[in-house]
């Protein structure tokens, strides 16, 4: 971020730890990236959905999984009357709840949605990870096809290409259905039983509750055990059904045809319980240890688990703060005209006409002399200044000055608009 916080007195109320103020040039960066993401998804038929920032705690316990770190350690939960409510720690569960409650299962398939908004997790703040953070996400409901998986992956990759993100890698894996994973869990637990006491406390707990998530451990000692030849050989043995394998093979064929580079990663399981079949992450070596830019996958049972009809679905989410650390210099917002004046009514009339034609116009509000007003126009890097003084009002003209070249001319507002119209539309 570009803004540098000023020093404040200790008795001044400050923002909570793990949050940030987004202001100044940073807002322009956020708006640019958000706009590009929206346009990319809207071009493929995705519609925005906006859900509440707090939901019933049970939604996340059932949707995200009671055995996950998010539910066990990281949610902001409070009680109101006889209800437990939680600030949303991720976006998918709320979107699925809305899909069920709003009857979207009756909409034409597929239902393509995207969301953008703040999420909340109580964890140690670090670079690219805050306690209040923002996610941009995509959910596609109603199709259990490799083509649907390929489209959501393609949407993310093309967005990142347009943002010129550096050193990206697409990691993909097939984790099968719930039934497939039961076969995996049995074999995996038997293989690791002799070394169970050497694993960290979290992995020992996951061994009992959710063995698949042991592969998501960040402890070096555990990662070394999971990298042993016998464990690696087990992971590289496909435990999924023929249907899941055929699904994944077709996804890979589509990615190959589109020349989207990827790596099969047998250790990739994702951190949430609801995933089935395809899982994927897009990472960047420019992010350090926490290198995931975007992650997601298929979740064919979540809609049904949350009370809806049997509905296959696939999606992804990305953290905006982390994404913005990778985005380089972006085009700055251009100020087309700065109006220098001592005639406020006429200045606003000119500004309104230009803004209606799609131009960015600022009217000086200071009441200072023309010299100071021109100085501010230069500081704002305005392309042109329009001067409106008493003489211009009497003559029915305005003076337009190109601030970079110094060229200027007297004209009328009507003539100026007729000259500009071909150059820029609203």
Helices and strands as residue ranges (DSSP letters): H 25-42, E 47-48, E 54-56, H 57-60, I 61-65, H 69-69, I 70-74, E 77-80, E 83-87, H 92-101, G 104-106, E 111-120, E 132-141, H 146-162, E 168-174, H 178-192, G 193-198, H 201-209, G 211-216, H 220-226, H 229-236, H 242-257, E 263-264, E 276-284, G 285-287, E 292-298, H 302-305, E 313-319, H 320-326, E 337-341, H 344-356, E 361-363, H 370-379, E 384-388, H 390-395, E 398-402, E 408-411, H 413-420
